[in-house]
Amino acid sequence: MISRNRNHHGSSRNREFIYLIIWGFALVISSFVFLYLGYRIDQTYNTEPFLMIGFFLLAVAICIGKFYQIVWRKWADQELRESEQRLYSILQGSPIATFVLGKDHRVIYWNRAIEVLSKIKAEDVIKTTDHWKAFYNTQRPCMADLLVDETLDAIPQWYSGLCTKSKLIDEAYEGIDFFPVLGEKGKWLRFTAAVIRDSSGYLIGAVEALEDITEQKQAEEELIKIKKLESLGILAGGIANDFGSLLSAILHNIFLAKISVADEDNILEQGLEIAEKASLQAKELTNRLITFSKGGNPIWKSTPLVPLLQETAATTINDTNISCQFDLPDDLWNVDIDDSHIRQVIRNLLINAREAMPNGGIVHIRAKNIVVSSGDSLPLREGKYVKWSVEDHGVGIPMEHLEKLFEPYFTTKQKSDSTGIGLGLAMCYAIIKKHDGFITVQSEPQVGTIVDVYLPEAKTNSYSENNKTDVSAVGREKILVMDHDAVMRNAAEIMLHFLGYDCDFARNPENALRYYRTALEANRPYTAVILDSTTPEGVENILQSLRQINPHVKAIIAGEDIHHHPLLAEFRSQGFSGGVIRPYTIDDLKAALNPQP
């Protein structure tokens, strides 16, 4: 139809011109033949005997012209049909959704791609003006409508800031917009519309093409989110480290004050206990900031997810008005995870679900095996994954808040002593990302929220810990402490004396190795050595040097975060007997020196 409209007038004029030439040529030839024959026969212009011959020849010429006209028309019509079929095949076979409007705004073409995109069949929309129903809930013009009406001034009214004039084609406009009516969650489309003119330059319609860029848009948003979280993580990590050093001094002086206060001074003792509790909470916040900043260094092991989900749910919702319903298949694949990290994620999600249902309710925990392919709209590598979900039926989350959920310190909850500070989901995101997984949230106000988590299938055998090595304190045994921080050395001295140990201190590895060798040669070996993990020489190198002196050395590693430092995370497999997180308390130090069998 487009080809016919564009070429009809020009092709008709061409055919008529050709027919006129043929007929005129036939008439001229017939006349010349007529006159020539008459002259040759009797050398006069008495042409009556040959009049019939002339008319006969003219009739033959006209018949030939008419025959040629019929053949020409059939050939031209066939060419036109083939041209239209080629255009139709191109539009129908295009993977880009395309529709064409006529001058009257009625749909002329509606290809297969737009049928799939809009779920509207061509036969239901061809020759109608209902094309807007594919993209909007209420009637309004599409870009093609505005171009057909040549009302370009109205474009900003309907597409303000969303489209621009094409740099490649005149009378074409392009843009990007979100269409919430498409699909279950809406789709991002890149649309381009251009006018259609015939050979005389008259506008006869418009074509509009739409490309689904939802996955590309999601990937861009995910990349922006990652970059934003990385930037915030660097800042958070730096603050946490500095804050941790300040907490060390506070905690150790509180401890010193506690062991110095008189037994009868209950008020001072209670005040110190409150201060210590607040400092320990600050220490936990510091560890969370460090986990958020780097996502931790997971101790990956092949783990069945079902018991982890059930056990964590049981401890988290215990003594609450919330109950859990599980849909967990028996054939669920194992996953390669750090169970302490994933346990923290499960706990945070269940706490959020519990707080979303203050009047109680049911939390659904589901899991299933899935295979992610390139056609799935997920920012994951192709392969096998376990998808598990936590669903509540609480207050829900507004649409405008969903994109900010994983930002640190963003929360939809009312601030109170019982709620967190908005690090929970940010930590969950960092942890799942570190596990090469993905976490996403779907929510509707007053309906509920579903959090989906994807974790890769396990590719390693089940993990088994090395045998534990006990370190026992007997009598006035001696501990060697190597730490560059004077505050930590002073605090360690107070705690070790309180626990009944003597201690020596070294500020650097050279002194530590010399002290250890001297004590061993004097037959007064150290019971254990506490090593600062932040030493520039590398704590693993110091441990190797100590082993050269004594293969059975008892070494304890002290670092900022057990999940941030790889050696802290796997201290036993690296040959250490224990590990403590700085700033450590007296109970932490006691547990490291006297591990439970």
Secondary structure, 3 states (H helix, E strand, C coil): CHHHHHHHHHHHHHHHHHHHHHHHHHHHHHHHHHHHHHHHHHCCCCCHHHHHHHHHHHHHHHHHHHHHHHHHHHHHHHHHHHHHHHHHHHHHHCCCEEEEEECCCCEEEECHHHHHHHCCCHHHHECCCCHHHHCCCCCCCCHHHHHHHCCHHHHHHHCCCCEEECCCCCCEEEEEEEECCCCCCCEEEEEEEEEEECCCCCEEEEEEEEEECHHHHHHHHHHHHHHHHHHHHHHHHHHHHHHHHHHHHHHHHHHHHHHHCCCCCHHHHHHHHHHHHHHHHHHHHHHHHHHHHHCCCCCCEEECHHHHHHHHHHHHCCCCCEEEEEECCCCCCCEEECHHHHHHHHHHHHHHHHHHCCCCEEEEEEEEEEEECCCCCCCCCCEEEEEEEEEECCCCCCHHHHCCCCCCCCCCCCCCCCCCCCCHHHHHHHHHHHCCCEEEEEEECCCEEEEEEEEEECCCCECCCCCCCCCCCCCCCEEEEECCCHHHHHHHHHHHHHHCCEEEEECCHHHHHHHHHHHHHCCCCCCEEEEECCCCCCHHHHHHHHHHHCCCCCEEEEECCCCCCHHHHCCCCCCCCEEEECCCCHHHHHHHHCCCC
